[in-house]
Amino acid sequence: MSQPYTHLLSDEQVQLFITDGMIELQSELSDEFHATVTAELDHALKKEMRWLGDNLVPRIPLLQEFLDSPVLNGALKSILGPDFSWAPHRFPHNSEPLPEDVELGEIDAFENQPVMGKGSISGSGWHQDGHSKGARSRWHTFRAINVFYFPHDTPIEMGPTRVLAGSHLYATLNHIVPEQVVFKPRKAGSFIVAAFDLGHAGTPNQTRQSRYMLKFVALRMKNPSEPVWNHVNDEWRTPPDRLTTDNLPTTWLSLWNWICGKSRQENISTPSSKAIREDLQRLASKNNAGRLEAMYRLSASTQEDIPLLVDYFLGCAGKGRHESPPPEDRGYYAMAKDPLLRQFTKRQFVPEDLAIVLGAVGLPALDVLVEVLKHEDPWIRMNAAYAISEIGCEVPSEIADRVGMLLDEPLDCVVRAALDALCSLNNYTEVTVTRLHRLLTESPDDWQYAAMGEKKLGGNWTIQNQVRYVAAWALRTRVIGSSVPDGVEQALIDALEENTGYTPAVACEALEILNTPAGLRAVIKYLSTRRWDPSSFAPIPRKQVALKVA
C-alpha cells in the first residue's frame, strides 16, 4: 500500500527540474534493502531467466517498497500530480564488464556510442526514449517521467548513466554540447527523476562486476490546476545552481505557469507583429535554445495574430511526415540529419514546433485548431489534435469528442495521435467511449503488422497492440474525470483480452479505481490465472547480501 506523501519537493527543486529536466534524490531505504535488490537481480539475470523484461517487479517484489517509498512518491506527486500512474514498463538496464583485453583508459563523458560489454542492455548512444513499444507523443509539458534507480554504488569506472541537462525540451539531440553532460558516481539507493525526453546514455563498465540501473516510468493523469508541492512563492526564479548551459527564461516561465495551473502567458510580454515575424523566422534555426525561446515568445501572441501562426503551421503540409521511416533510418529515433524534421514514427510522434506553440497559446487558438482537424493532410490533423490536448482542461467536452472522431480514421498514425490527445482531455463523452471500445475489440487486417517501437527490449507487438495500449490509457485517465460515461467499464473489461500484458495492466488499474462489482470480478479472474510463485526460484543466501552490505 502506498505511503502518504511526506517528502514533497520545494519550489527550488521544481524549478531545477524545469530547467535541467531532472533532479537527483536518495531513497532513504536501508543499505540492506539495496543490497538485497542487487543480489536478487544478479541471481535472476545470471542463473534463472537471463531476460526479465517488464517482469522485474513480479520477480523481485521487494522493489515495490522502492516504488512506494515516500521520497520517490513525494517527488512524483510534486511533478505529475497526486493521481500519477506507473506504466507497465519497468526494466533492468545492465552494463556488463568489457573484455579483459579492452582498455579504454579515461572515459570521455561526451562520447557517443562507446563500446559496451557483451550482453549489455544499456544503450551507450545518446538518445531520448520512446514509450516502450507504444509510439506515444513527445511533450514539453510534464506528462511522463523516467525514474533511474541505482541499487548499488556505481563509481565512474563502472559506467553510471550519463544525462544531458536541459535536453528534455529538444526535438532532436543533433546539436548537443559537452557542457550539458552530467556524469558522476552514484550511491546505492540514489535515483534520478528525469523528464521522459531527457537525453541520456549508458557508459562502458571497466570493472569485473555487472552494473545495474533499474528504469521505471510514471505518467500524469490530470492536467495541473494548482501547485501540489511545498509551494511558497508564485514567482519564477531561475535556479542559480542549474546544470544546463541553456538560458531559456521565457520557456521556463511558461512551463512554470503550466505546472502551477496558471495562464501560460502570465508575465510573458505580448509580442508585436514585427517580433512575431522575426520569431517565426527563428524557428528555422538549428540552435535549440534560440528556437525554444522563439516558440514561447510566440505563444503569447494575441487572437488577431493567430492566423499568421496557423499559416506557418500549415506550411508543413504535404511532406508525408505522418509516414513512419523504417527502424534503420536515423529519423526513426528522432535523430535525422535534418534537425528541423518533425515526424511520426512507430517509436514516437514528434510534433511540429508550431503545434506546441498553438497549444501554449491556449483557448484563443481553439476554434481555428478545431477547423484544422478537418485538413486533408493527416499530419496536420495529428498536430491539431496534439495542440488541442495541450490546452487541456479548458477544452469543452464537445471539442474532446471532435478529437475523438479521428479514431474512425483508417490511418493508425492519426488514431494514435488522437488517443494521446484524449489522455489529456478526460472529459470526453459516451460517443468517444464507444469509439475506444471498438478499437479494443476489432482487429483490422492492416493493423496486424509488426510495430516494435523498441526492438531490443523484446516482444512482438503489432500496430494493433500499440493502438490498444494507448486506448487503455485514454480510458484510464477518463475514470478519474467527472461523470464517467456509460460504457467505460465494459470497454475496460474487454481490454483484459489483449495479449500484450501492457493493455490489461492499465485496464486492471482503471477498473480498480471504478470499483464496480463486475469490474473487480473481471480483474480478479484475469489476475488469478497469472499468479507468480516466487518459491519456484532458488532463494538468495542471506549471507551473500550481508557480504555486499559489509
RODRENDREN-633615 format. One line per field, with one value per residue (C-alpha): residue in one letter; x, y, z. Coordinates in steps of 0.2 Angstrom, whole numbers, plus 2048, in hexadecimal, padded with zeros to 3 digits. Example, Ala and Ser with C-alpha at 12.3 -4.5 7.8 and 13.67 -1.06 7.14 Angstrom:
residuo: c(A / S)
px: c(83E / 844)
py: c(7EA / 7FB)
pz: c(827 / 824)
END
This chain:
residuo: c(M / S / Q / P / Y / T / H / L / L / S / D / E / Q / V / Q / L / F / I / T / D / G / M / I / E / L / Q / S / E / L / S / D / E / F / H / A / T / V / T / A / E / L / D / H / A / L / K / K / E / M / R / W / L / G / D / N / L / V / P / R / I / P / L / L / Q / E / F / L / D / S / P / V / L / N / G / A / L / K / S / I / L / G / P / D / F / S / W / A / P / H / R / F / P / H / N / S / E / P / L / P / E / D / V / E / L / G / E / I / D / A / F / E / N / Q / P / V / M / G / K / G / S / I / S / G / S / G / W / H / Q / D / G / H / S / K / G / A / R / S / R / W / H / T / F / R / A / I / N / V / F / Y / F / P / H / D / T / P / I / E / M / G / P / T / R / V / L / A / G / S / H / L / Y / A / T / L / N / H / I / V / P / E / Q / V / V / F / K / P / R / K / A / G / S / F / I / V / A / A / F / D / L / G / H / A / G / T / P / N / Q / T / R / Q / S / R / Y / M / L / K / F / V / A / L / R / M / K / N / P / S / E / P / V / W / N / H / V / N / D / E / W / R / T / P / P / D / R / L / T / T / D / N / L / P / T / T / W / L / S / L / W / N / W / I / C / G / K / S / R / Q / E / N / I / S / T / P / S / S / K / A / I / R / E / D / L / Q / R / L / A / S / K / N / N / A / G / R / L / E / A / M / Y / R / L / S / A / S / T / Q / E / D / I / P / L / L / V / D / Y / F / L / G / C / A / G / K / G / R / H / E / S / P / P / P / E / D / R / G / Y / Y / A / M / A / K / D / P / L / L / R / Q / F / T / K / R / Q / F / V / P / E / D / L / A / I / V / L / G / A / V / G / L / P / A / L / D / V / L / V / E / V / L / K / H / E / D / P / W / I / R / M / N / A / A / Y / A / I / S / E / I / G / C / E / V / P / S / E / I / A / D / R / V / G / M / L / L / D / E / P / L / D / C / V / V / R / A / A / L / D / A / L / C / S / L / N / N / Y / T / E / V / T / V / T / R / L / H / R / L / L / T / E / S / P / D / D / W / Q / Y / A / A / M / G / E / K / K / L / G / G / N / W / T / I / Q / N / Q / V / R / Y / V / A / A / W / A / L / R / T / R / V / I / G / S / S / V / P / D / G / V / E / Q / A / L / I / D / A / L / E / E / N / T / G / Y / T / P / A / V / A / C / E / A / L / E / I / L / N / T / P / A / G / L / R / A / V / I / K / Y / L / S / T / R / R / W / D / P / S / S / F / A / P / I / P / R / K / Q / V / A / L / K / V / A)
px: c(800 / 807 / 80D / 807 / 810 / 81C / 82B / 824 / 830 / 833 / 831 / 844 / 844 / 835 / 83E / 84E / 844 / 83C / 84D / 858 / 84A / 850 / 853 / 85D / 857 / 85B / 84E / 852 / 84F / 85C / 86C / 866 / 857 / 862 / 86E / 860 / 859 / 86A / 86C / 85B / 85D / 86F / 868 / 859 / 862 / 871 / 86A / 857 / 84F / 85D / 84F / 843 / 83C / 82D / 82B / 837 / 82C / 823 / 834 / 83B / 82B / 836 / 837 / 826 / 82D / 837 / 829 / 81E / 82C / 828 / 836 / 832 / 820 / 821 / 82C / 820 / 811 / 819 / 81D / 80F / 801 / 7F9 / 7F0 / 800 / 801 / 80F / 811 / 813 / 825 / 831 / 842 / 853 / 861 / 871 / 883 / 88E / 8A1 / 8AC / 8B7 / 8C7 / 8D1 / 8C8 / 8CF / 8C6 / 8D0 / 8C7 / 8B5 / 8B0 / 89F / 899 / 89D / 88F / 88D / 89D / 89F / 896 / 898 / 890 / 87E / 87C / 86A / 86F / 870 / 880 / 87A / 872 / 860 / 84F / 843 / 834 / 825 / 82A / 821 / 813 / 818 / 811 / 813 / 822 / 81C / 824 / 818 / 81B / 811 / 81D / 82C / 83B / 841 / 853 / 857 / 868 / 867 / 87A / 888 / 88D / 89E / 8A4 / 8AE / 89E / 895 / 887 / 879 / 87D / 870 / 86F / 869 / 85B / 859 / 847 / 840 / 84A / 841 / 852 / 863 / 86C / 874 / 879 / 889 / 895 / 891 / 87F / 886 / 883 / 88E / 891 / 893 / 882 / 87F / 875 / 863 / 864 / 859 / 856 / 845 / 846 / 83A / 836 / 83F / 84F / 85E / 868 / 874 / 87D / 88F / 89C / 89F / 8B2 / 8B0 / 8AD / 89C / 88B / 884 / 871 / 865 / 853 / 847 / 835 / 828 / 81B / 80D / 802 / 7F0 / 7E9 / 7EE / 7F4 / 7E8 / 7F3 / 804 / 805 / 816 / 81C / 818 / 81D / 820 / 816 / 825 / 830 / 842 / 84F / 85A / 86B / 872 / 86A / 874 / 86E / 878 / 869 / 861 / 84E / 845 / 835 / 834 / 837 / 82A / 81D / 820 / 81F / 80F / 808 / 80D / 806 / 7F6 / 7F7 / 7F5 / 804 / 806 / 807 / 815 / 81A / 81A / 80E / 819 / 816 / 812 / 824 / 82B / 81F / 826 / 837 / 834 / 82C / 83C / 846 / 83C / 847 / 857 / 861 / 865 / 85A / 859 / 856 / 848 / 840 / 840 / 838 / 82A / 825 / 826 / 81A / 80F / 80A / 803 / 7F1 / 7E2 / 7E4 / 7F6 / 7F0 / 7EC / 7FE / 804 / 7F8 / 7FE / 810 / 80A / 800 / 811 / 816 / 808 / 80B / 81C / 816 / 81C / 80E / 817 / 823 / 835 / 83C / 846 / 856 / 853 / 85A / 84A / 841 / 84A / 847 / 859 / 858 / 865 / 859 / 857 / 847 / 83E / 82F / 826 / 81C / 825 / 820 / 82B / 825 / 81B / 825 / 819 / 81C / 824 / 814 / 809 / 811 / 810 / 7FD / 7FA / 803 / 7F9 / 7EA / 7D7 / 7DA / 7E0 / 7D3 / 7C6 / 7D3 / 7DB / 7CA / 7C8 / 7D9 / 7D4 / 7CB / 7DB / 7DE / 7F0 / 7F1 / 800 / 7F7 / 7E8 / 7F4 / 7FC / 7EC / 7E6 / 7F7 / 7F5 / 7E3 / 7E8 / 7F5 / 7E8 / 7E1 / 7D3 / 7CC / 7C7 / 7B4 / 7AE / 7A7 / 7B8 / 7C0 / 7B3 / 7B8 / 7CA / 7C2 / 7BB / 7CD / 7CC / 7C1 / 7CF / 7D8 / 7E9 / 7F0 / 7FC / 7ED / 7E4 / 7F3 / 7F5 / 7E3 / 7E4 / 7F3 / 7E9 / 7DA / 7E5 / 7E6 / 7D4 / 7CB / 7BA / 7B5 / 7A4 / 79C / 79D / 7B0 / 7B0 / 7A7 / 7B5 / 7C2 / 7B9 / 7B9 / 7CB / 7CE / 7C3 / 7C4 / 7D3 / 7D6 / 7E0 / 7EC / 7F1 / 7F8 / 809 / 819 / 81B / 829 / 82D / 83C / 842 / 850 / 844 / 83C / 82A / 820 / 814 / 809 / 801 / 7F1 / 7FA / 801 / 7F0 / 7E7 / 7F5 / 7F2 / 7DF / 7E0 / 7E9 / 7DC / 7CF / 7DA / 7DB / 7C8 / 7C4 / 7CA / 7C1 / 7B0 / 7A0 / 7A8 / 79E / 794 / 79E / 7AF / 7AE / 7AA / 7B7 / 7C4 / 7BE / 7C0 / 7D1 / 7D6 / 7D6 / 7E5 / 7F4 / 802 / 801 / 803 / 7F1 / 7E9 / 7F5 / 7EE / 7DC / 7DE / 7E3 / 7D5 / 7C8 / 7CF / 7CC / 7BA / 7B7 / 7A8 / 7A3 / 7A4 / 7B4 / 7BD / 7B7 / 7BF / 7CF / 7D0 / 7CC / 7DA / 7E7 / 7E3 / 7E9 / 7F9 / 7FF / 812 / 81A / 82A / 82F / 832 / 842 / 852 / 852 / 861 / 86C / 86A / 87D / 880 / 876 / 87F / 88F / 88A / 884 / 894)
py: c(800 / 811 / 81C / 82E / 83C / 842 / 848 / 854 / 85F / 871 / 87F / 87F / 86D / 86E / 87D / 873 / 865 / 871 / 878 / 868 / 85B / 851 / 850 / 844 / 83D / 82F / 823 / 822 / 80F / 804 / 7FE / 7EC / 7F0 / 7F5 / 7E7 / 7DB / 7E2 / 7E1 / 7CF / 7CA / 7D3 / 7CB / 7BA / 7BB / 7C2 / 7B6 / 7A6 / 7A6 / 7AF / 7BA / 7C5 / 7CC / 7D9 / 7E2 / 7D4 / 7DD / 7E0 / 7CF / 7C7 / 7D3 / 7D8 / 7E1 / 7EF / 7F4 / 7FC / 807 / 80C / 810 / 819 / 82A / 833 / 82C / 82F / 840 / 845 / 83D / 845 / 856 / 855 / 84A / 84D / 842 / 836 / 831 / 81F / 813 / 80C / 7F9 / 7FC / 7F9 / 7F3 / 7EE / 7F6 / 7ED / 7F2 / 7E3 / 7E3 / 7E6 / 7D8 / 7D8 / 7DC / 7EC / 7FB / 80C / 816 / 826 / 827 / 835 / 83A / 841 / 833 / 82C / 819 / 813 / 800 / 7F7 / 7E6 / 7D7 / 7D4 / 7E6 / 7ED / 7FF / 809 / 813 / 81F / 82F / 82D / 833 / 824 / 81F / 819 / 806 / 7FE / 80C / 81A / 827 / 83A / 846 / 853 / 863 / 863 / 856 / 847 / 839 / 836 / 829 / 823 / 81D / 813 / 80E / 7FF / 7FE / 80A / 80F / 817 / 81F / 810 / 805 / 811 / 81A / 821 / 831 / 83F / 84F / 85D / 867 / 85C / 857 / 865 / 860 / 859 / 851 / 84E / 853 / 863 / 85E / 865 / 85D / 86A / 862 / 851 / 84C / 83D / 839 / 82A / 824 / 81E / 80E / 813 / 823 / 827 / 834 / 83B / 840 / 847 / 839 / 842 / 846 / 840 / 832 / 824 / 815 / 814 / 806 / 7FC / 7FA / 7F0 / 7DD / 7DF / 7E1 / 7F2 / 7F4 / 803 / 800 / 80B / 80E / 81A / 824 / 82E / 83D / 83A / 84B / 85C / 867 / 874 / 87A / 876 / 866 / 867 / 871 / 881 / 891 / 89E / 8A1 / 8AA / 8A1 / 8A1 / 89A / 88E / 895 / 882 / 87C / 86F / 874 / 880 / 887 / 897 / 896 / 8A2 / 8A3 / 890 / 88C / 89A / 892 / 881 / 887 / 890 / 87F / 874 / 882 / 881 / 893 / 89B / 896 / 8A9 / 8B0 / 8BC / 8B9 / 8C8 / 8C9 / 8C9 / 8D6 / 8D1 / 8D5 / 8CA / 8BC / 8BC / 8BC / 8AE / 8A4 / 8A5 / 89F / 88F / 88A / 88C / 87C / 883 / 87B / 889 / 897 / 88D / 889 / 89B / 8A0 / 893 / 899 / 8AB / 8A7 / 89E / 8AF / 8B5 / 8BC / 8B6 / 8C2 / 8BA / 8A8 / 8A7 / 8AB / 89D / 891 / 896 / 891 / 881 / 87C / 87E / 86D / 864 / 859 / 852 / 841 / 843 / 837 / 829 / 81F / 81C / 80B / 807 / 808 / 81A / 826 / 830 / 821 / 827 / 839 / 83B / 83F / 849 / 857 / 85E / 867 / 857 / 853 / 843 / 834 / 823 / 813 / 818 / 829 / 838 / 848 / 856 / 866 / 875 / 87F / 872 / 874 / 887 / 886 / 87B / 887 / 896 / 88D / 891 / 89F / 892 / 885 / 889 / 88A / 879 / 871 / 877 / 870 / 85F / 85D / 861 / 855 / 851 / 844 / 84C / 85C / 853 / 84A / 85A / 863 / 856 / 857 / 86A / 869 / 85C / 868 / 875 / 868 / 869 / 879 / 870 / 86C / 85A / 85D / 862 / 852 / 848 / 851 / 84B / 83A / 839 / 837 / 825 / 820 / 824 / 815 / 81C / 815 / 824 / 830 / 824 / 824 / 836 / 838 / 82B / 835 / 845 / 83D / 838 / 84A / 84E / 843 / 84B / 842 / 83A / 829 / 82B / 82B / 81D / 813 / 817 / 811 / 801 / 7FD / 7FF / 7F3 / 7E6 / 7E7 / 7E1 / 7E9 / 7DF / 7ED / 7EF / 7DE / 7E2 / 7E4 / 7F4 / 7F3 / 804 / 7FD / 7ED / 7E9 / 7E9 / 7D9 / 7D5 / 7D3 / 7E2 / 7E6 / 7F7 / 7F1 / 7EE / 7FF / 807 / 7FC / 801 / 814 / 811 / 809 / 819 / 824 / 81A / 81A / 82D / 82E / 824 / 832 / 83F / 846 / 83C / 82C / 827 / 817 / 80A / 80E / 7FE / 7F2 / 7F9 / 7F7 / 7E5 / 7E1 / 7E9 / 7DA / 7CF / 7D8 / 7CD / 7D8 / 7DA / 7ED / 7F1 / 7E5 / 7ED / 7FE / 7F7 / 7EE / 7FF / 808 / 7FB / 7FC / 80E / 80C / 800 / 7F7 / 7E5 / 7DF / 7E8 / 7E1 / 7D0 / 7D1 / 7D7 / 7C9 / 7BC / 7C4 / 7C4 / 7B3 / 7AA / 7B4 / 7B1 / 7B1 / 7A5 / 7AC / 79C / 793 / 79C / 799 / 7A5 / 7B0 / 7AB / 7BA / 7B9 / 7BF / 7CE / 7D1 / 7D0 / 7DD / 7E9 / 7E7)
pz: c(800 / 7FB / 80A / 80C / 803 / 810 / 805 / 7F9 / 7EF / 7F2 / 7E6 / 7E3 / 7DF / 7D3 / 7CA / 7C8 / 7C1 / 7B4 / 7AF / 7AF / 7AC / 7BB / 7CD / 7D8 / 7E8 / 7F5 / 7F9 / 80B / 80B / 814 / 80E / 810 / 805 / 7F7 / 7F9 / 7F9 / 7E9 / 7E1 / 7E6 / 7E0 / 7D0 / 7CD / 7D1 / 7C6 / 7B7 / 7B8 / 7BE / 7BA / 7AC / 7A5 / 79E / 7AA / 79F / 7A7 / 7B4 / 7BF / 7CE / 7CE / 7CF / 7DC / 7E6 / 7F2 / 7E5 / 7E9 / 7F9 / 7EE / 7E3 / 7F3 / 7FC / 802 / 7FA / 7E9 / 7EB / 7F1 / 7E2 / 7D6 / 7DD / 7DD / 7CA / 7C4 / 7D0 / 7DD / 7D1 / 7C7 / 7C1 / 7BF / 7AD / 7AA / 7A4 / 7B1 / 7AB / 7B2 / 7A8 / 7AA / 7A4 / 7A4 / 7A6 / 797 / 791 / 79B / 78C / 789 / 791 / 78F / 79B / 7A0 / 79B / 790 / 798 / 787 / 77C / 772 / 771 / 779 / 779 / 787 / 78F / 786 / 78D / 792 / 790 / 794 / 784 / 783 / 775 / 77A / 778 / 77E / 783 / 779 / 784 / 784 / 775 / 775 / 769 / 774 / 773 / 778 / 785 / 78B / 799 / 7A7 / 7A3 / 7A5 / 7B0 / 7AF / 7C0 / 7BF / 7CF / 7D4 / 7E0 / 7E3 / 7E4 / 7D2 / 7D1 / 7C1 / 7BB / 7BC / 7B0 / 7B8 / 7AD / 7A5 / 7A2 / 798 / 7A3 / 79A / 78B / 790 / 786 / 776 / 767 / 762 / 76A / 75A / 762 / 774 / 77C / 789 / 796 / 798 / 79D / 7AF / 7B3 / 7C5 / 7D1 / 7D8 / 7EA / 7EE / 7F0 / 7E6 / 7D7 / 7CA / 7C6 / 7B4 / 7A7 / 79B / 78C / 795 / 78B / 793 / 790 / 798 / 79B / 799 / 7A9 / 7AC / 7BC / 7BE / 7C5 / 7BC / 7BD / 7C0 / 7BE / 7BF / 7B5 / 7B9 / 7B0 / 7B8 / 7AF / 7B3 / 7B3 / 7B5 / 7AF / 7BE / 7C6 / 7D4 / 7DC / 7E5 / 7EC / 7FB / 7F2 / 7FA / 7ED / 7DD / 7D5 / 7C8 / 7CD / 7C2 / 7CD / 7CF / 7D1 / 7C1 / 7B7 / 7A6 / 79B / 793 / 798 / 794 / 79F / 795 / 792 / 7A4 / 7AA / 79F / 7A6 / 7B7 / 7B4 / 7AD / 7BB / 7C8 / 7BF / 7B9 / 7A8 / 79D / 798 / 7AA / 7AB / 799 / 78E / 77F / 76F / 762 / 750 / 74B / 759 / 754 / 743 / 749 / 755 / 747 / 73D / 74C / 74D / 73E / 749 / 74D / 75E / 76B / 778 / 76B / 763 / 774 / 77A / 769 / 76C / 77D / 778 / 76A / 776 / 77E / 76D / 76E / 765 / 756 / 752 / 753 / 740 / 73D / 748 / 740 / 72E / 733 / 73C / 72C / 722 / 728 / 71F / 710 / 716 / 71B / 72D / 733 / 72B / 736 / 730 / 733 / 743 / 739 / 735 / 742 / 741 / 749 / 759 / 756 / 751 / 73E / 736 / 735 / 747 / 742 / 73C / 746 / 742 / 748 / 74A / 752 / 760 / 764 / 75D / 75D / 75A / 750 / 75A / 755 / 75C / 76D / 76B / 767 / 776 / 781 / 77A / 781 / 77F / 773 / 766 / 76A / 75C / 74E / 754 / 754 / 742 / 73E / 744 / 733 / 729 / 71B / 721 / 72F / 736 / 738 / 741 / 74C / 752 / 754 / 760 / 769 / 76B / 771 / 77E / 785 / 788 / 794 / 7A1 / 799 / 789 / 789 / 789 / 777 / 771 / 779 / 770 / 760 / 763 / 766 / 755 / 74E / 756 / 747 / 73B / 732 / 735 / 745 / 747 / 748 / 754 / 75F / 75F / 764 / 772 / 779 / 778 / 781 / 790 / 793 / 790 / 79D / 79B / 78B / 78A / 786 / 774 / 775 / 782 / 774 / 768 / 775 / 778 / 766 / 765 / 773 / 76B / 758 / 74F / 73E / 732 / 72E / 740 / 743 / 73D / 749 / 751 / 75E / 765 / 76E / 766 / 772 / 781 / 779 / 775 / 765 / 765 / 757 / 752 / 75A / 76A / 76A / 767 / 774 / 781 / 77F / 77E / 790 / 796 / 78F / 799 / 7A8 / 7A9 / 7A6 / 7B5 / 7C0 / 7B6 / 7BB / 7B7 / 7B0 / 7A0 / 79E / 795 / 79D / 7A8 / 79A / 78F / 79D / 7A0 / 78E / 78E / 79A / 78A / 782 / 781 / 785 / 798 / 797 / 792 / 79F / 7AC / 7A9 / 7A8 / 7B9 / 7C1 / 7B9 / 7BF / 7D0 / 7D1 / 7CA / 7D8 / 7D0 / 7D5 / 7C3 / 7BF / 7CF / 7CB / 7BA / 7C1 / 7CE / 7C0 / 7B5 / 7C3 / 7CA / 7BB / 7BB / 7CC / 7CF / 7DB / 7E1 / 7EA / 7D9 / 7D9 / 7E3 / 7F2 / 7F4 / 803 / 80F / 813 / 801 / 805 / 815 / 80C / 800 / 80E / 817)
END
